[in-house]
Amino acid sequence: MGAYDFGAIKVSALLNQSTLKTLVVQKQKDYLLAASIPWGVDEFKASYVKSNISTSPQGAGANLLAFGYLHNFSKRTAAYVHYGRIANTGGATFTNNGLTPAGSGTARGIGVGIRHFF
């Protein structure tokens, strides 16, 4: 993983490779690109994740696109809203906040809340 803060924007990238050894060995690669833009007491976020299971004959994988907004009331308290959309391919069943779409379906989720650090 790598991240760089340009001042006006912070960008992050990640490459993850994993192997699951069961009856059938599964190899998965995940790619992430993300950006965060501070704007006064506000912060805008966006990310894109692509996952591929290379050992799947159907080309199983998923694409996740997410956007978010955060408003800081103080150093410890903030309100947020975020949206995520995951699209599965090749029979993959990746989830979005625990929501699993049927087959190679698409799931969408919205989150709203308040965060406070104690």
GIMO-V73342 format. One line per field, one symbol per residue. burial: 1 if it has 24 or more other C-alpha atoms within 12 Angstrom, else 0. A space follows every 10 residues. Layout:
burial = ???
//
This chain:
burial = 0000000000 1100000000 0000000111 1111111000 0011111111 1110000001 1111111111 1000000001 0111111111 0111110000 1000111110 00000000
//
